[in-house]
Amino acid sequence: MESQISGRKPNYGFLSRVMYGMGEFFGGGCFVIINSFFAVFLTKALGMPPALAGTIPMVGKIWDAITDPIMGNITDRTRSRFGPKRFYILIGSFLSAITFVLMWMKIPTNSVTVMYIFYIVMYCLFSTGFTVLCVPYSGLLPDMMDDYTMRAKFSNMRMVWSTLGAMVCGLVPTFMIRDNRDPAAYMRCALLFGVLFFITSITVFFGTWEKQKEPVRSSLKESFPQAASVFRNRSYLLFLGLYLFGQMGMDFVSGMAVYYVDDVLNAYGNGYFTYIMAALMISQLVGMAVFGPVMSRSSKKMAILIGGPIRLAGILGLLAFSHEGAPLIPILALTALVGFGNAGSLTGIFAVMADMTDVDELITSIRRPGIVSSMATFVRKISSGFSAAAIGFLLAAVGYDEVLASSGARQAAATQRGIGLIFILAPAILTVLLIVVDLFFPITGKEFRLVQEEIARRKGSEPGEATQEERETLEKITGFDYDRLWNVENAGLKKH
């Protein structure tokens, strides 16, 4: 069963990397639009209080806590001639595009309560569509190939597409949403991107392959014990810290950018938002080309360790220019520094993700990329949800007035200063946490090869025994005593 392949014939060339990476156009782009414009749509176009608007994505995370583990279990339990993950990518391509568009509908009511309930339901539908697509997509690469360096190359292309998605989704809406109080502009934008998200996602189905394997024998009710079991994996916990702090830092940047440009710089109508997003995304794309080779020659951990401080320097530098009338050129230069540093962080984080399935297999004796990726997808959504909720509460705390916003009037001077501090200090703190966690992350190429060798020994395909030094390294990587590795009970399942 392990030797059978579904989908395209395995090919590790440039075109295969491009077609695989296209799936991240949706993952990298949709949250840029949501973080940048969904709260703005609700507050400035519909008049919803910011604290209330900010809780909608957070409520959606409660729903994700149910759907993500179940989707991961379903993926690992499925048998399909397309390959289980590719099968759900096919279905998710349709669902994710349709549900994204539904979020931006304007309903004929002035009741804040009715609006609040409606957009919670729409957000939960979108989040479900995202889950169906992105849980199997995030778990696909480990079942396409085993090589550490080749995975890094495919992951780097995925990040290139993530950056392209963020660039297009960060810039195009600024041309389409000239008046951020016009609900129809948001819907036109949603329809365009719904089509783009579908095309790029469906390409992954046609452009990838998948090793067929025996489905995991588990029931749906075991989804939650299985999901909880991944948190016993030391490397996975540290990876989740990287993922959470890395993504939340950029979520704050994209989520606060409109408010920063509109209310602090008072330059949204002058095109500053478009310029800033262009500088951020173009520099991030350039950074992908730089950090890809860095990662291949050193480690995925090193890419984060270099990118984090660069990102931190750029965001802190903006403290001197967070006021009306500030010169554009230094703002663009510092924003470009943020984007370049973010390229290193994202490149490393997503490349590390593909290796977590192998560490989990060593602990549990089961290959379950669906469960492993489902928790990563959940953390990605949690980062977006927490960021949106925190932004809403922080805006309310600094006195943001939605009535003034919907009428086009300026916020109070103290509120403007507060918005500037939120935009800078929150990402800075999260970036510091990212760097700290990365220092403790225990896996480079050497350690990953040791994990694969130990898996081969456990399967009986590699002779010999691990040395005492290797055992200690594996214990540091997994967080388990060496003699407790390769045990199905570590997966939250009972031995059959």
Secondary structure, 3 states (H helix, E strand, C coil): CCCCEEECCCCCCHHHHHHHHCCHHHHHHHHHHHHHHHHHHHHHHCCCCHHHHHHHHHHHHHHHHHHHHHHHHHHHHCCCCCCHHHHHHHHHHHHHHHHHHHCCCCCCCCCHHHHHHHHHHHHHHHHHHHHHHHHHHHCCHHHCCCCHHHHHHHHHHHHHHHHHHHHHHHHHHHHHCCCCCCHHHHHHHHHHHHHHHHHHHHHHHHHCEEECCCCCCCCHHHHHHHHHHHHHCHHHHHHHHHHHHHHHHHHHHHHHHHHHHHHHCCCHHHCHHHHHHHHHHHHHHHHHHHHHHHHHHCCHHHHHHHHHHHHHHHHHHHHHHCCCCCCHHHHHHHHHHHHHHHHHHHHHHHHHHHHHHHHHHHHHCCCCHHHHHHHHHHHHHHHHHHHHHHHHHHHHHCCCCHHHHHHCCCCCHHHHHHHHHHHHHHHHHHHHHHHHHHHHCCCCHHHHHHHHHHHHHHHCCCCCCCCHHHHHHHHHHHCCCHHHCCCHHHHCCCCC
